[in-house]
Amino acid sequence: MAGAATAILIGLIVAGFAGTTGAASAAAAPVRAEVASGYAHTCAIRTDGGLWCWGSNSSGQLGDGTTTARATPARVGDATWVAVDAGTGFTCGIRADASLWCWGSNTRGQLGDGTTTRRTAPVQMGTATGWATVSTGDSHTCAVRTDGTLWCWGFNRFGQLGDGAVVYTATAPQQVGTATNWANVATGYAHTCATRTDGALWCWGDSSAGQLGLGLLSYQTTPAQVGALTSWDTLTAGHFSTCATRTDGSLWCWGENGYGQLGVTGTYRTTPVQVGTDTGWAGVRAGLDTVCAARTDGSLWCWGNNTAGQLGDGSTTHRYAPVRIGAATNWTADVAAGFHNCAFRADDTLWCWGDNASGQLGDGTTTPRPEPRQVTLA
């Protein structure tokens, strides 16, 4: 959930909670800073490839071999990682050799290891080493391989695995159709959206709040194209909503809007609606009912649910339009959003704010923070 001047921002767009990499050909990612937030835990990759996690650990989602919560970052082994994403109570990441690993809650097979056994340390997804991006939802996971194929596994009650609802739960990866030009994927609570290398956007799964962007309020069990445009770029999925940028820098959202997470006033939207008129958006990240996005000028903006101060504006007021976080102009597009939010700046410093009941802000306390605070990864 996934990962800063224009060239820097575009280069650092996160792959993740929902994957926000652009619609380009899938390929193994280089090592770079990346952050992901789950329901109450956080994981981040430093530019040296080290992976660090902290916060809630009741299901082993921190990957340290225990179920002990941590209020400060703890390193996950000594491997070199290139991508990470955090689901509700589990985590998945890709190593430098393009192997895929997952850990934490596995009640619905979301770890993809063929079981429903909880894992407190990373377990490899088979023996394949061709994984490019991964996105973790509430109880399902999807990932794109370097050959452009798309795979999903876990819970499938609403067809979020894209297989026509043939299975109810899949404990191992299964391919979504036969296309080999998938670029990026984003998983929500029970829906999935993905872009192809031609810039087309496809969604499937639950659409009870219009989160598929297909103009319907039911569900879709196989991928369906969202409109006819082929200019979609970065992509993210929240709890019951979806947001994406286009190649012209405009930002669009759709789905449930009870907290203003679509960046507009009014109720749910079943088709994409533009957020303002600005065309300088570099990347977007949604988590639960909160959304954050960076602009090409290095500013960071958030909107939606603000119950725990996760919008970073010093208040707990929900916002139906983007509100700027401070005056800094060196935020990257590598943002993680949810009840707590985190983001990297161009100087590779990591900042977190919002809910902190399980120590997910990494500052050694359980005190909520309505404004960004720096996190030390050491």
Buried (B, 14 or more C-beta within 10 A) or exposed (E): BBBBBBEBBBBBBBBBBBBBBBBEEBEBBEBBBBBBBBBBBBBBBBEEBBBBBBBBBBBBBBBBBEBEBBBBBBBBBEBBBBBBBBBBBBBBBBBBEBBBBBBBBBBBBBBBBBEBEBBBBBBBBEEEBBBBBBBBBBBBBBBBBBEBBBBBBBBBBBBBBBBEBEEEBBBBBBBBBEBBBBBBBBBBBBBBBBBBBEBBBBBBBBBBBBBBBBEBEEBBBBBBBBEEBBBBBBBBBBBBBBBBBBBEBBBBBBBBBBBBBBBBEEEBBBBBBBBEEBBBBBBBBBBBBBBBBBBBEBBBBBBBBBBBBBBBBEEBEBBBEBBEBBEBBBBBBBBBBBBBBBBBBBEBBBBBBBBBBBBBBBBBEBEBBBBBBEBEBE
